[in-house]
Amino acid sequence: QVQIVESGGGLVQPGGSLRLSCTASIGAFAVAVTAWYRQAPGKQRELVASASRTGDTNYATSVRGRFTISRDNAKNTVYLQMNDLKPEDTAVYYCNVLTITNVGYWGQGTQVTVSS
């Protein structure tokens, strides 16, 4: 069973920054895509950003230019750097790891709250 551990959430004021981390218990060679999703109260879970093992990245329109996803293969960790945070970014953020065998795993989620 693959374990996914997320960290880095918290309370931040509008315009502030946070960095989320997602560490998987499998080697980077076994990961096809790592993605961050978020779910706000009363809303569906949505894709925020993704990074493939080949280096391709993808962002939701609402976060493009403010968020950056990156991979540290040596640490089996993917980061989501979030800058210029807005109240509408408030949500539980989930990491999803898709293996090269097409099996997906979710983390437990980390709360991000943007409020003054």
HELIX and SHEET records of a PDB file:
HELIX    1   1 ALA A   28  ALA A   30  5                                   3    
HELIX    2   2 ASN A   73  LYS A   75  5                                   3    
HELIX    3   3 PRO A   87  ASP A   89  5                                   3    
SHEET    1   A 4 ILE A   4  SER A   7  0                                        
SHEET    2   A 4 LEU A  18  ALA A  24 -1                                        
SHEET    3   A 4 THR A  77  MET A  82 -1                                        
SHEET    4   A 4 PHE A  67  ASP A  72 -1                                        
SHEET    1   B 6 GLY A  10  VAL A  12  0                                        
SHEET    2   B 6 THR A 110  VAL A 114  1                                        
SHEET    3   B 6 ALA A  91  THR A  99 -1                                        
SHEET    4   B 6 VAL A  31  GLN A  39 -1                                        
SHEET    5   B 6 GLU A  46  SER A  52 -1                                        
SHEET    6   B 6 THR A  57  TYR A  59 -1                                        
SHEET    1   C 4 GLY A  10  VAL A  12  0                                        
SHEET    2   C 4 THR A 110  VAL A 114  1                                        
SHEET    3   C 4 ALA A  91  THR A  99 -1                                        
SHEET    4   C 4 GLY A 104  TRP A 106 -1                                        
END                                                                             
